[in-house]
Amino acid sequence: MQNYWSDADSVSGPGSNMFQTRLIREAIPELLERYGVRSLLDAPCGDMFWIKTLLPVFTEMKIQYHGADIVSPLIEKHRISFEAFHAVFHVIDLTKGSLPNVDLIFTRDCFIHLSYYNIYSILRNYKLSGARYLLTNTYTSHSRKNVNVNGFLLYGRFLNMQKFPFYFNMPLELIVEGCTENDGINADKSLGLWEIKNISLFKLRMYTLLLFLPEVLMRFYNNSIHFLKRLKNFIQRKITG
């Protein structure tokens, strides 16, 4: 697995090193206990650099840990490395793969890299999974303006999940991560907890459809031109034949 972010600790990037996760490593088990969570899906689980320190805690709390990632060799490695904690690992494409039945889905530092369409697809899949809660990143500053990306953005961008086009409601809980990356620019980086059934995807779905509309119209136009050319050639052959 390549270290694209060149972090000395985690190949998942500096946001996943031990210092940047110092507060959430304390807060997450307390949150899980408050909401009676007995199973969670960490999606994507990445290299497990920091969350592996919570596996003994989850075991003691009798919380079943599931990890999911699209990288097969990584998952095979985790299955061997963390067998003692009875952790279960899955190779899953989060946009369409079948998800395990859990109480809570934990998605950190994922959506910041993805297009609105892929985020919509993942959230839709989360709803279909039957999970009750979603714990995911949100950048809470009111000055944040969400922007779309094409496909995958390696270094990510900030997303406020309560703003356009997501419009999540107020989170049940908010964990401020105490992020010090980029000279404090990321200070509002937080983990928000939402009940998945209360996350409406209608506006996000409508917006993603509008994004595809120009492409659909252009495809229709090109197909129409191609059809008319073939029709013209067919008529000319009939006339001259």
N, C-alpha and C positions, 0 to 999 in steps of 0.2 A: 504494500500500500504506500503510495508516494506521499511525501510531506510537502504539499503545495504551499502551505502557509509558513513553513520554516520555523515552526515553534519548537523550542528545545524539549518540551514535554510531550505534547499530544499532536499526532498527525491530523487530528480533527481541527486544529487551529488554536490560536492563543486564548480564545474564549473558553476552551475546554481544559486549560491547565489548572493546576491545583489552587493557585492564587485566585483566579477569576471565578472559581466555583466554591470558594471558601464559605460564603453565606448560604448558598442554596443547598450545600451538603448538610447543613444543620437544619434548614427550614423544611426541606422536602419530607423527611420522615415524620416530623410533627404535623405537617399538613395531611399526610396520608392517614395518620392516626385520628385526626379530628373528623375526617370524612368517612371513616370506616372502610377505607380502601384495603382490599385483600388480594388484589391482583393488578398488575400494571404492565403496560406495553411501552417500552422505550423505543421510539421509532423516529429517526434511525438511531441505532445504538452506537455506530461508529467504532472507534478503537477501544471503547470502554475505559478510557484512561482514568477518568475521575469517578465515574459512577460505580466502578468495581469496588471502591472503598465502602459503598453503601450495601453491597450484597450481604455481608454478615449482619447488618442491621435489619435488612428485609427478612432474612432468615429468622432472626430472633423475634421479629414482629409477626411472623407467619404470613408474610406477603409474598405471593408468587410473582417472580420477576420473569418477564418475557422481553427478549431483545430482538429487533428486526432490522435488517439491512439488505440492500440489493446486491452487495458484494459477497458472493458465495465463499471464497477462501477465508474471508474474515469471519463469517459465521461458523465455518468448520473449526477454525482456531478457537473461537469462544466456547464452542460446545465441549471442547477438551479442557480448556483452561479453567472453566467455571463449573465443571460438573459437580464439584463438592457442594455447591450452593443450590443444587437442583434448579438452576436457571435454565430456561427453555429458549432456544434461539431459532429464528425463522428467516429464510431467504424470501423477501417480499418486495414487490414493487408497490409502494404505498398508494399509488394512484388507482390501482385496480386489483391488487392481490387480496386473497382471503385473509382476514385478520383474526387472531385469536380472540376469544370472548373474555374480556377483562373489565374491571371496574373503571380504570383510568388509563388514558393514553397520554404519554409524555413525549412532546415533540419540541426539542430545543435546537436553535441555530440551524433550522431546516428551511422554513418558509422564506427566510431572508434571501435565499439563493434562487428561488423558483418563480416562474411566471404566475400570473393570476390564474390562468387556466389550470396549471398543475396544482396550485394550492386548492382551487375549487374541487378538483378531482380527488385530492387526498381527503379533504373535509367531507365530501360526499361519501367516500369509502368509510370514514370514521363513523358517520351516522349509521351506515348500514351494518357496522360491526356490533352495534348494541351496547357499546361502552357508555358509561354514564358521564364521565368527566373528561375534559381536555385540559392539560396543563401545558401552556406554550408561551413563547416569547411575545412580548409587545413592548414597544417603545412609547412611553406614556406622555412625552412632551407634546403640548398642543401645537407647537411649531412644526411638528413632523408632517411632511406631505408624502404620502405613499406614491411610488412610481412603479410601473410595470417593467418587466424585463423579457427578453426573448429567450426562451429555453432556460438556461442555467447561468447565473452570475456568480463567478468564482468567489469574489470577495464580499458578496452580499450587499444589502442596503437595509436601512431602517424601515420597519413596518409598525404602524400603530393600528392594532386590530380593531379599534373602535371607530376608525375613520374609513372613508371611501376607499375601496368598494366593499369592505368587509362588514362594517357596521355591527360588530359584536356589541352586546349590551355590557353593562358594568360587570366586571369579574367578581366572582364570589370571594376570591382572595387575590392579593397582589404581593409578590415577593420581589422587592428591589434587589437586584443582584450585586450592587456595589461595584459595577464595572469601571475599571480605570483605563481601558484601552483608548487609544487615540487622544491622549491628553484630556480625558474627561468628557469627550464628545458623546460617549456612549453611557453617560451616567444615569440616564433614564431607562436603561435596559432592565426589563422585569420579566417575571413569569406570572402569567395570569391564569386563573382557574375558572373554567366555564362548564356549565352543564351542557352537554352536546345537544340535547333535545331542544335547548333554547337558542341555539345558533342557527339563524336563518341564512340560507344560501341563495335566496331568490334574487336579491340585488346583484350579488357576485355573479350568479349564473347569467343574468340578463346582460351584465357588462361584458362578460367573456364572449357572449354571442355577438354583441355589437363589434367587438374587436375582430371577430372572424368574418363579419359581413362583407367588408371590402374584398377579402380574399375569395369568398364564395361568389360574389358578383363578377369578379375578374375571371374566375374559372368558368362561370356560366357564359360570359362574353366570348372567351376563347373557344369554348366548345361550340357556341353558335356560329362563329366565323368559320370554324373547321367544317361544320355541317353544311353551311351554305356553299362553301367551295366545292365540297363533294357533290352536292346537289347540282350545282352549275356544270361541273364536269360531266355528270351523268346525263343531263339534258342535252349538252353539246354533242355527246357521243350518239345519243338517239337521233338527233337532227342530222348529223353528218353520216350516220350509218345507214 
